[in-house]
Amino acid sequence: MGQQLVMYDEEYNRINAVCDRLTKDANAKVVFIVDKNGQLISASGQTQNIDTTSLASLTAGNVAAMGGLAKLIGENEFPNQIHEGARESLYMTIVGSRVVLVVIFDTRTSLGLVRLRVKKASDELGKIFEALLKKTESPGGMGSPFAEISDDDIDNLFSE
């Protein structure tokens, strides 16, 4: 499904901050981000009674299934999904075609507010993940502790 997402502290903290703010601004119960391989990246809100591992893998499976349905009818994918329950609802949006942002909310808020806040958060997250991709794809990887070490440095280290 794609390579594993490499995460650095700086971006990880920024992602968590966006999730925390979205939880408050949308008056949501839970906000989480999952990569398309089913790895949980971030979770915010009332997560203590939720099996986040199952939630993450089921989210990825759902996105894959909906992607298959989209292709059958000639769409690339369905970037947004809403699942409304009697008490709780689930809103999902695909961010930067790499990760899924999921918001679980109840009657204390409205779908309109959730959609509005998710739009702002997913724009921010898109920028963070873009920066993350640039960081990991740069030659030698900007995050690599060996980026500035040349072959000559290594030779000098081992020669007496």
DRENPA-509423 format. One line per 2 residues: number of its first residue (from 1); their letters; for each residue x negated, y, z negated of N, C-alpha, C, O, CB. Coordinates in Angstrom, 2 decimals. Glycine has a CB too. Example, Ala and Ser with C-alpha at 12.3 -4.5 7.8 and 13.67 -1.06 7.14 Angstrom:
BEGIN
1 = AS = -13.19/-5.69/-7.80/-12.30/-4.50/-7.80/-13.20/-3.30/-7.80/-14.24/-3.32/-8.46/-11.31/-4.47/-9.05 ~ -12.85/-2.25/-7.08/-13.67/-1.06/-7.14/-12.90/0.03/-7.87/-13.41/1.14/-8.04/-14.08/-0.60/-5.72
end
This chain:
BEGIN
1 = MG = -0.81/-1.21/0.00/0.00/0.00/0.00/-0.84/1.26/0.00/-0.28/2.36/-0.01/0.91/0.01/-1.19 ~ -2.12/1.15/0.01/-2.96/2.34/-0.09/-3.94/2.16/-1.22/-3.73/1.35/-2.13/-2.12/3.61/-0.29
3 = QQ = -5.03/2.94/-1.17/-6.06/2.76/-2.18/-5.62/3.31/-3.53/-4.70/4.13/-3.63/-7.34/3.44/-1.73 ~ -6.29/2.85/-4.55/-6.01/3.29/-5.91/-6.32/4.78/-6.04/-7.31/5.27/-5.50/-6.84/2.47/-6.93
5 = LV = -5.47/5.47/-6.74/-5.66/6.90/-6.96/-6.70/7.12/-8.05/-6.56/6.59/-9.15/-4.32/7.59/-7.33 ~ -7.73/7.89/-7.74/-8.76/8.19/-8.73/-8.34/9.45/-9.47/-7.94/10.44/-8.85/-10.17/8.37/-8.06
7 = MY = -8.42/9.42/-10.79/-7.94/10.53/-11.59/-9.08/11.14/-12.41/-9.86/10.42/-13.03/-6.81/10.08/-12.52 ~ -9.16/12.46/-12.39/-10.14/13.17/-13.21/-9.39/13.88/-14.34/-8.22/14.22/-14.20/-10.97/14.19/-12.36
9 = DE = -10.08/14.10/-15.46/-9.46/14.73/-16.62/-8.75/16.03/-16.30/-7.62/16.25/-16.74/-10.50/14.98/-17.67 ~ -9.41/16.88/-15.54/-8.85/18.21/-15.24/-7.47/18.08/-14.57/-6.50/18.70/-15.01/-9.81/19.00/-14.32
11 = EY = -7.40/17.26/-13.52/-6.14/17.09/-12.81/-5.12/16.34/-13.67/-3.93/16.66/-13.66/-6.37/16.34/-11.49 ~ -5.60/15.35/-14.40/-4.70/14.58/-15.26/-4.01/15.50/-16.27/-2.81/15.38/-16.50/-5.49/13.47/-16.00
13 = NR = -4.77/16.41/-16.87/-4.21/17.36/-17.84/-3.22/18.31/-17.18/-2.19/18.64/-17.76/-5.31/18.15/-18.51 ~ -3.54/18.74/-15.95/-2.63/19.64/-15.22/-1.33/18.92/-14.86/-0.25/19.50/-14.96/-3.31/20.17/-13.94
15 = IN = -1.43/17.65/-14.46/-0.25/16.85/-14.12/0.64/16.67/-15.34/1.85/16.84/-15.27/-0.67/15.46/-13.55 ~ 0.02/16.33/-16.48/0.78/16.17/-17.72/1.48/17.46/-18.12/2.62/17.44/-18.60/-0.13/15.71/-18.85
17 = AV = 0.80/18.60/-17.93/1.38/19.89/-18.28/2.60/20.19/-17.41/3.60/20.71/-17.91/0.33/21.01/-18.11 ~ 2.53/19.86/-16.12/3.67/20.06/-15.22/4.85/19.19/-15.66/5.99/19.65/-15.66/3.28/19.74/-13.74
19 = CD = 4.58/17.95/-16.03/5.64/17.04/-16.48/6.28/17.52/-17.78/7.51/17.49/-17.92/5.07/15.63/-16.69 ~ 5.45/17.96/-18.71/5.98/18.48/-19.98/6.89/19.69/-19.74/7.97/19.80/-20.31/4.83/18.87/-20.94
21 = RL = 6.42/20.60/-18.87/7.20/21.81/-18.59/8.50/21.45/-17.87/9.55/22.02/-18.17/6.37/22.79/-17.73 ~ 8.44/20.51/-16.93/9.63/20.10/-16.20/10.67/19.49/-17.15/11.86/19.75/-17.03/9.27/19.09/-15.09
23 = TK = 10.19/18.69/-18.10/11.10/18.07/-19.08/11.88/19.16/-19.83/13.09/19.05/-20.01/10.30/17.20/-20.09 ~ 11.16/20.20/-20.25/11.80/21.30/-20.98/12.71/22.13/-20.06/13.87/22.37/-20.38/10.75/22.21/-21.61
25 = DA = 12.17/22.57/-18.92/12.90/23.47/-18.02/14.16/22.84/-17.43/15.15/23.54/-17.20/11.99/23.91/-16.90 ~ 14.13/21.54/-17.17/15.28/20.87/-16.58/16.18/20.27/-17.66/17.24/19.72/-17.36/14.82/19.76/-15.61
27 = NA = 15.76/20.39/-18.91/16.48/19.78/-20.04/16.67/18.28/-19.80/17.74/17.73/-20.04/17.85/20.48/-20.25 ~ 15.60/17.65/-19.32/15.64/16.23/-18.97/15.30/15.37/-20.18/14.70/15.84/-21.15/14.67/15.92/-17.82
29 = KV = 15.69/14.11/-20.13/15.31/13.17/-21.18/13.89/12.68/-20.97/13.07/12.68/-21.89/16.28/11.97/-21.22 ~ 13.60/12.27/-19.73/12.29/11.71/-19.40/11.87/12.18/-18.01/12.68/12.27/-17.09/12.32/10.15/-19.46
31 = VF = 10.58/12.47/-17.87/10.00/12.78/-16.57/8.77/11.88/-16.44/7.95/11.81/-17.35/9.63/14.31/-16.43 ~ 8.65/11.20/-15.32/7.42/10.44/-15.13/7.00/10.44/-13.67/7.79/10.68/-12.76/7.60/9.02/-15.62
33 = IV = 5.70/10.16/-13.49/5.12/10.10/-12.16/4.49/8.72/-11.99/3.77/8.22/-12.85/4.07/11.24/-11.95 ~ 4.80/8.13/-10.84/4.33/6.79/-10.52/3.68/6.85/-9.15/4.18/7.55/-8.27/5.51/5.74/-10.55
35 = DK = 2.57/6.14/-8.96/2.04/6.09/-7.59/2.79/4.99/-6.85/3.50/4.19/-7.46/0.48/5.84/-7.58 ~ 2.62/4.95/-5.53/3.41/4.02/-4.73/3.01/2.56/-4.94/3.68/1.66/-4.45/3.26/4.36/-3.27
37 = NG = 1.91/2.33/-5.68/1.52/0.96/-6.04/2.19/0.52/-7.34/2.01/-0.62/-7.77/-0.01/0.85/-6.17 ~ 2.94/1.42/-7.97/3.63/1.07/-9.20/2.85/1.36/-10.46/3.21/0.89/-11.54/3.98/-0.36/-9.17
39 = QL = 1.77/2.15/-10.34/0.99/2.55/-11.52/1.61/3.80/-12.13/1.88/4.77/-11.43/-0.50/2.81/-11.15 ~ 1.84/3.77/-13.43/2.35/4.95/-14.13/1.20/5.94/-14.26/0.14/5.60/-14.78/2.94/4.57/-15.53
41 = IS = 1.42/7.17/-13.80/0.38/8.20/-13.89/0.63/9.10/-15.09/-0.31/9.44/-15.82/0.34/9.03/-12.60 ~ 1.88/9.48/-15.30/2.20/10.40/-16.39/3.63/10.18/-16.84/4.50/9.86/-16.02/1.98/11.86/-15.95
43 = AS = 3.88/10.34/-18.13/5.24/10.25/-18.65/5.42/11.30/-19.73/4.52/11.55/-20.53/5.53/8.83/-19.21 ~ 6.59/11.91/-19.74/6.87/13.00/-20.68/8.30/12.87/-21.18/9.17/12.35/-20.48/6.64/14.38/-20.00
45 = GQ = 8.54/13.33/-22.39/9.90/13.28/-22.92/10.12/12.10/-23.84/9.20/11.62/-24.49/10.89/13.25/-21.81 ~ 11.37/11.62/-23.87/11.76/10.55/-24.80/11.44/9.18/-24.22/12.34/8.44/-23.81/13.26/10.65/-25.12
47 = TQ = 10.15/8.85/-24.18/9.71/7.61/-23.52/9.65/6.42/-24.48/9.45/5.29/-24.04/8.35/7.81/-22.89 ~ 9.82/6.66/-25.78/9.59/5.58/-26.75/10.51/4.36/-26.60/10.10/3.25/-26.94/9.75/6.12/-28.13
49 = NI = 11.73/4.55/-26.08/12.64/3.41/-25.92/12.68/2.88/-24.49/13.58/2.12/-24.12/14.04/3.80/-26.34 ~ 11.70/3.27/-23.69/11.69/2.85/-22.29/10.48/1.98/-21.99/9.36/2.29/-22.41/11.70/4.08/-21.36
51 = DT = 10.72/0.89/-21.28/9.63/0.03/-20.81/9.04/0.70/-19.57/9.48/0.46/-18.45/10.13/-1.45/-20.50 ~ 8.04/1.56/-19.80/7.49/2.38/-18.71/6.79/1.54/-17.64/6.75/1.94/-16.48/6.52/3.39/-19.27
53 = TS = 6.24/0.39/-18.03/5.57/-0.49/-17.06/6.59/-1.02/-16.05/6.36/-0.97/-14.84/4.86/-1.67/-17.77 ~ 7.71/-1.52/-16.55/8.77/-2.01/-15.66/9.36/-0.88/-14.84/9.62/-1.03/-13.64/9.89/-2.70/-16.47
55 = LA = 9.55/0.25/-15.48/10.11/1.42/-14.81/9.22/1.82/-13.63/9.71/2.12/-12.54/10.25/2.60/-15.81 ~ 7.91/1.82/-13.86/6.96/2.21/-12.81/7.00/1.24/-11.64/7.06/1.67/-10.48/5.54/2.28/-13.38
57 = SL = 6.97/-0.07/-11.93/6.95/-1.03/-10.82/8.29/-1.07/-10.08/8.33/-1.23/-8.86/6.60/-2.43/-11.34 ~ 9.40/-0.92/-10.81/10.71/-0.90/-10.16/10.89/0.36/-9.30/11.50/0.31/-8.24/11.84/-0.97/-11.21
59 = TA = 10.34/1.48/-9.77/10.40/2.72/-8.99/9.66/2.53/-7.67/10.19/2.87/-6.61/9.78/3.90/-9.79 ~ 8.45/1.98/-7.73/7.66/1.76/-6.52/8.39/0.80/-5.58/8.41/1.01/-4.36/6.26/1.19/-6.87
61 = GN = 8.99/-0.24/-6.14/9.75/-1.20/-5.33/10.95/-0.55/-4.67/11.25/-0.82/-3.50/10.22/-2.37/-6.19 ~ 11.64/0.31/-5.43/12.80/1.02/-4.90/12.40/1.95/-3.76/13.07/2.00/-2.73/13.48/1.83/-6.02
63 = VA = 11.30/2.68/-3.95/10.83/3.59/-2.91/10.45/2.82/-1.64/10.73/3.25/-0.53/9.62/4.42/-3.43 ~ 9.80/1.67/-1.83/9.42/0.83/-0.69/10.68/0.33/0.04/10.73/0.36/1.27/8.55/-0.36/-1.15
65 = AM = 11.67/-0.13/-0.72/12.92/-0.63/-0.12/13.65/0.49/0.61/14.13/0.29/1.73/13.83/-1.23/-1.20 ~ 13.73/1.66/-0.01/14.42/2.79/0.62/13.65/3.26/1.86/14.25/3.72/2.83/14.58/3.96/-0.39
67 = GG = 12.32/3.13/1.82/11.51/3.46/2.99/11.84/2.54/4.15/11.90/2.97/5.30/10.02/3.37/2.66 ~ 12.05/1.26/3.83/12.45/0.28/4.85/13.81/0.61/5.43/14.01/0.53/6.64/12.47/-1.13/4.25
69 = LA = 14.76/0.99/4.56/16.09/1.38/5.02/16.02/2.63/5.90/16.68/2.71/6.94/17.03/1.64/3.83 ~ 15.20/3.59/5.49/15.04/4.83/6.26/14.56/4.51/7.67/15.10/5.03/8.65/14.05/5.79/5.55
71 = KL = 13.54/3.66/7.77/12.98/3.30/9.08/14.03/2.62/9.97/14.06/2.84/11.18/11.76/2.38/8.91 ~ 14.88/1.80/9.36/15.93/1.11/10.12/16.88/2.09/10.80/17.39/1.81/11.88/16.72/0.19/9.21
73 = IG = 17.12/3.22/10.17/18.05/4.19/10.77/17.31/5.34/11.46/17.92/6.34/11.84/18.99/4.75/9.70 ~ 15.98/5.19/11.60/15.22/6.16/12.37/14.66/7.33/11.56/14.21/8.32/12.14/16.06/6.69/13.43
75 = EN = 14.68/7.23/10.24/14.08/8.26/9.39/12.69/7.79/8.98/12.42/6.59/8.98/14.97/8.56/8.12 ~ 11.81/8.73/8.61/10.49/8.35/8.13/10.60/7.80/6.71/10.11/6.70/6.43/9.53/9.57/8.16
77 = EF = 11.25/8.55/5.84/11.56/8.07/4.49/12.65/8.96/3.92/12.99/9.99/4.51/10.28/8.09/3.56 ~ 13.21/8.57/2.78/14.16/9.42/2.08/13.38/10.08/0.96/13.10/9.45/-0.06/15.42/8.60/1.53
79 = PN = 13.00/11.37/1.12/12.13/11.99/0.12/12.81/12.18/-1.25/12.14/12.22/-2.28/11.66/13.32/0.63 ~ 14.14/12.30/-1.25/14.85/12.49/-2.51/15.93/11.44/-2.67/16.62/11.10/-1.71/15.47/13.90/-2.59
81 = QI = 16.07/10.93/-3.90/17.14/9.98/-4.19/17.78/10.37/-5.51/17.11/10.80/-6.45/16.59/8.52/-4.25 ~ 19.10/10.21/-5.57/19.80/10.44/-6.82/20.64/9.20/-7.13/21.35/8.68/-6.27/20.71/11.73/-6.74
83 = HE = 20.53/8.75/-8.36/21.33/7.61/-8.83/22.11/8.09/-10.04/21.53/8.37/-11.09/20.43/6.35/-9.18 ~ 23.42/8.19/-9.89/24.25/8.72/-10.97/24.91/7.60/-11.75/25.57/6.73/-11.18/25.31/9.68/-10.41
85 = GA = 24.72/7.64/-13.07/25.36/6.67/-13.95/26.45/7.35/-14.77/26.64/8.56/-14.67/24.33/6.01/-14.87 ~ 27.14/6.57/-15.57/28.21/7.13/-16.40/27.63/8.12/-17.42/28.20/9.18/-17.66/28.99/6.00/-17.12
87 = RE = 26.49/7.75/-18.02/25.89/8.62/-19.04/24.57/9.24/-18.60/24.28/10.38/-18.95/25.67/7.83/-20.30 ~ 23.80/8.49/-17.86/22.48/8.98/-17.46/22.29/8.85/-15.96/22.83/7.95/-15.32/21.37/8.22/-18.21
89 = SL = 21.52/9.76/-15.43/21.25/9.75/-14.00/19.76/9.80/-13.76/18.97/10.16/-14.64/21.94/10.93/-13.30 ~ 19.39/9.43/-12.55/17.99/9.35/-12.18/17.79/10.12/-10.89/18.51/9.90/-9.91/17.53/7.87/-12.04
91 = YM = 16.82/11.02/-10.87/16.51/11.77/-9.65/15.06/11.47/-9.30/14.17/11.59/-10.14/16.74/13.32/-9.84 ~ 14.83/11.07/-8.05/13.47/10.74/-7.61/13.11/11.58/-6.41/13.94/11.84/-5.54/13.35/9.24/-7.26
93 = TI = 11.87/12.02/-6.38/11.38/12.72/-5.20/9.95/12.28/-4.91/9.17/12.06/-5.83/11.46/14.26/-5.38 ~ 9.63/12.14/-3.63/8.29/11.73/-3.24/7.43/12.99/-3.09/7.81/13.93/-2.39/8.31/10.89/-1.91
95 = VG = 6.29/12.98/-3.74/5.38/14.14/-3.72/4.14/13.80/-2.90/3.44/12.83/-3.18/4.98/14.56/-5.16 ~ 3.89/14.61/-1.89/2.68/14.45/-1.08/2.53/13.07/-0.49/1.41/12.61/-0.25/1.48/14.76/-1.90
97 = SR = 3.63/12.38/-0.24/3.71/11.02/0.32/2.83/10.00/-0.42/2.52/8.94/0.12/3.31/11.06/1.77 ~ 2.42/10.34/-1.67/1.56/9.43/-2.44/2.18/8.98/-3.75/2.01/7.84/-4.17/0.24/10.10/-2.72
99 = VV = 2.90/9.90/-4.39/3.44/9.59/-5.72/4.94/9.91/-5.77/5.47/10.63/-4.93/2.69/10.38/-6.81 ~ 5.59/9.34/-6.78/7.01/9.55/-6.97/7.23/10.23/-8.31/6.74/9.78/-9.35/7.80/8.19/-6.88
101 = LV = 7.96/11.33/-8.28/8.33/12.06/-9.48/9.74/11.64/-9.84/10.65/11.76/-9.02/8.21/13.62/-9.29 ~ 9.94/11.15/-11.05/11.24/10.66/-11.48/11.71/11.43/-12.70/10.96/11.63/-13.65/11.20/9.14/-11.79
103 = VI = 12.97/11.87/-12.66/13.56/12.59/-13.78/14.80/11.83/-14.23/15.70/11.55/-13.43/13.92/14.07/-13.39 ~ 14.84/11.49/-15.51/16.03/10.86/-16.09/16.72/11.95/-16.91/16.11/12.58/-17.76/15.66/9.60/-16.98
105 = FD = 18.01/12.15/-16.63/18.73/13.21/-17.33/20.15/12.77/-17.66/20.66/11.80/-17.10/18.76/14.49/-16.49 ~ 20.77/13.50/-18.58/22.15/13.17/-18.96/23.02/14.42/-18.83/22.66/15.35/-18.11/22.21/12.62/-20.42
107 = TR = 24.15/14.43/-19.50/25.13/15.50/-19.34/24.69/16.83/-19.97/25.39/17.83/-19.82/26.44/15.08/-19.94 ~ 23.56/16.85/-20.67/23.07/18.10/-21.25/22.51/19.04/-20.18/22.19/20.19/-20.46/21.99/17.82/-22.30
109 = TS = 22.40/18.54/-18.96/21.91/19.37/-17.87/22.72/19.06/-16.62/23.63/18.23/-16.67/20.39/19.14/-17.62 ~ 22.40/19.71/-15.50/23.14/19.47/-14.26/22.17/19.06/-13.16/20.98/19.36/-13.21/23.95/20.72/-13.83
111 = LG = 22.71/18.37/-12.18/21.91/17.97/-11.03/21.32/19.19/-10.33/20.18/19.15/-9.87/22.75/17.14/-10.04 ~ 22.08/20.26/-10.27/21.62/21.50/-9.64/20.36/22.04/-10.30/19.40/22.41/-9.63/22.70/22.55/-9.68
113 = LV = 20.39/22.09/-11.63/19.22/22.59/-12.38/18.04/21.64/-12.20/16.91/22.09/-11.98/19.56/22.75/-13.88 ~ 18.30/20.35/-12.29/17.23/19.35/-12.13/16.58/19.51/-10.74/15.35/19.55/-10.63/17.80/17.90/-12.30
115 = RL = 17.41/19.61/-9.71/16.88/19.77/-8.34/16.01/21.01/-8.21/14.93/20.96/-7.62/18.03/19.86/-7.34 ~ 16.49/22.13/-8.77/15.77/23.39/-8.70/14.40/23.28/-9.38/13.39/23.69/-8.82/16.59/24.51/-9.35
117 = RV = 14.39/22.71/-10.61/13.14/22.59/-11.37/12.20/21.57/-10.73/10.98/21.75/-10.76/13.44/22.19/-12.81 ~ 12.76/20.51/-10.17/11.94/19.48/-9.52/11.24/20.06/-8.30/10.09/19.73/-8.02/12.81/18.26/-9.12
119 = KK = 11.93/20.91/-7.56/11.35/21.54/-6.37/10.08/22.30/-6.75/9.04/22.14/-6.11/12.37/22.49/-5.69 ~ 10.17/23.12/-7.79/9.03/23.91/-8.24/7.90/22.98/-8.73/6.74/23.17/-8.37/9.46/24.88/-9.37
121 = AS = 8.25/21.99/-9.54/7.25/21.06/-10.08/6.58/20.25/-8.98/5.38/20.02/-9.03/7.89/20.12/-11.11 ~ 7.35/19.81/-7.99/6.74/18.97/-6.95/5.83/19.80/-6.05/4.85/19.27/-5.52/7.83/18.28/-6.11
123 = DE = 6.13/21.09/-5.86/5.20/21.96/-5.12/3.86/22.05/-5.86/2.79/21.94/-5.26/5.81/23.38/-4.93 ~ 3.94/22.26/-7.18/2.73/22.34/-8.01/1.96/21.03/-7.97/0.74/21.01/-7.80/3.10/22.70/-9.46
125 = LG = 2.69/19.93/-8.15/2.05/18.61/-8.16/1.41/18.30/-6.81/0.33/17.72/-6.75/3.08/17.52/-8.52 ~ 2.07/18.70/-5.74/1.53/18.50/-4.40/0.15/19.13/-4.27/-0.77/18.53/-3.71/2.47/19.09/-3.35
127 = KI = 0.02/20.35/-4.79/-1.27/21.06/-4.75/-2.32/20.33/-5.58/-3.48/20.22/-5.17/-1.10/22.51/-5.25 ~ -1.93/19.84/-6.76/-2.87/19.14/-7.64/-3.37/17.86/-6.97/-4.57/17.57/-6.97/-2.20/18.81/-9.01
129 = FE = -2.44/17.08/-6.40/-2.84/15.82/-5.76/-3.67/16.06/-4.50/-4.55/15.26/-4.17/-1.59/15.00/-5.40 ~ -3.40/17.17/-3.80/-4.20/17.53/-2.64/-5.64/17.81/-3.07/-6.59/17.35/-2.43/-3.59/18.76/-1.93
131 = AL = -5.79/18.58/-4.15/-7.12/18.90/-4.68/-7.83/17.62/-5.12/-9.04/17.47/-4.91/-7.01/19.88/-5.86 ~ -7.08/16.72/-5.72/-7.62/15.45/-6.19/-8.14/14.63/-5.02/-9.22/14.03/-5.10/-6.54/14.66/-6.95
133 = LK = -7.39/14.61/-3.93/-7.79/13.87/-2.74/-9.06/14.45/-2.13/-9.95/13.71/-1.73/-6.66/13.88/-1.70 ~ -9.13/15.78/-2.07/-10.32/16.45/-1.54/-11.54/16.09/-2.38/-12.62/15.84/-1.86/-10.13/17.97/-1.50
135 = KT = -11.34/16.07/-3.69/-12.42/15.78/-4.63/-12.96/14.36/-4.42/-14.17/14.15/-4.39/-11.93/15.96/-6.09 ~ -12.05/13.40/-4.27/-12.46/12.00/-4.14/-12.97/11.67/-2.74/-13.72/10.71/-2.56/-11.31/11.09/-4.49
137 = ES = -12.54/12.46/-1.74/-12.96/12.16/-0.37/-14.23/12.88/0.04/-14.82/12.56/1.07/-11.86/12.51/0.59 ~ -14.67/13.86/-0.76/-15.87/14.60/-0.39/-17.07/13.66/-0.43/-17.14/12.80/-1.30/-16.09/15.82/-1.33
139 = PG = -18.02/13.82/0.52/-19.16/12.90/0.57/-19.92/12.89/-0.76/-20.27/13.93/-1.30/-20.10/13.29/1.71 ~ -20.15/11.70/-1.26/-20.83/11.57/-2.55/-19.86/11.81/-3.69/-20.20/11.61/-4.86/-22.00/12.55/-2.65
141 = GM = -18.65/12.25/-3.37/-17.64/12.51/-4.40/-18.09/13.59/-5.34/-19.08/13.43/-6.05/-17.34/11.25/-5.17 ~ -17.35/14.70/-5.37/-17.72/15.81/-6.24/-17.81/15.35/-7.69/-18.57/15.89/-8.49/-16.70/16.96/-6.10
143 = GS = -17.00/14.32/-8.01/-16.97/13.83/-9.37/-18.12/12.88/-9.70/-18.28/12.48/-10.85/-15.67/13.16/-9.63 ~ -18.90/12.51/-8.70/-19.97/11.55/-8.93/-21.14/12.18/-9.69/-21.63/13.24/-9.32/-20.46/11.00/-7.60
145 = PF = -21.58/11.51/-10.76/-22.69/12.05/-11.53/-24.01/11.97/-10.74/-25.00/12.58/-11.13/-22.83/11.31/-12.86 ~ -24.02/11.22/-9.64/-25.25/11.02/-8.86/-25.29/11.89/-7.61/-26.21/11.77/-6.80/-25.38/9.56/-8.46
147 = AE = -24.32/12.77/-7.45/-24.20/13.56/-6.23/-25.46/14.37/-5.92/-25.84/14.49/-4.75/-23.03/14.49/-6.34 ~ -26.11/14.92/-6.96/-27.27/15.79/-6.69/-28.59/15.03/-6.68/-29.63/15.63/-6.43/-27.33/16.90/-7.73
149 = IS = -28.57/13.74/-6.95/-29.81/12.98/-7.00/-30.17/12.49/-5.60/-29.37/11.82/-4.95/-29.69/11.78/-7.99 ~ -31.37/12.82/-5.16/-31.80/12.40/-3.82/-32.58/11.09/-3.90/-32.95/10.65/-4.99/-32.66/13.51/-3.15
151 = DD = -32.83/10.49/-2.75/-33.63/9.26/-2.69/-35.04/9.51/-3.21/-35.64/8.65/-3.86/-33.68/8.71/-1.24 ~ -35.57/10.71/-2.92/-36.91/11.07/-3.40/-36.95/11.10/-4.92/-37.93/10.64/-5.53/-37.34/12.44/-2.85
153 = DI = -35.89/11.63/-5.55/-35.81/11.67/-7.01/-35.88/10.25/-7.58/-36.56/9.99/-8.57/-34.51/12.37/-7.48 ~ -35.17/9.34/-6.93/-35.14/7.95/-7.40/-36.53/7.31/-7.24/-37.02/6.63/-8.14/-34.07/7.13/-6.61
155 = DN = -37.16/7.56/-6.06/-38.51/7.02/-5.82/-39.49/7.55/-6.87/-40.29/6.78/-7.41/-39.00/7.40/-4.40 ~ -39.43/8.84/-7.15/-40.32/9.46/-8.14/-40.12/8.88/-9.53/-41.07/8.74/-10.31/-40.09/10.96/-8.17
157 = LF = -38.86/8.54/-9.82/-38.52/8.00/-11.14/-39.19/6.64/-11.36/-39.63/6.33/-12.47/-37.00/7.86/-11.29 ~ -39.26/5.84/-10.29/-39.77/4.48/-10.42/-41.25/4.34/-10.04/-41.82/3.25/-10.19/-38.95/3.57/-9.58
159 = SE = -41.86/5.39/-9.56/-43.29/5.30/-9.23/-44.12/5.89/-10.37/-43.73/6.90/-10.97/-43.60/6.02/-7.88 ~ -45.22/5.28/-10.64/-46.08/5.73/-11.75/-47.09/6.75/-11.29/-47.89/7.24/-12.09/-46.80/4.56/-12.40
end
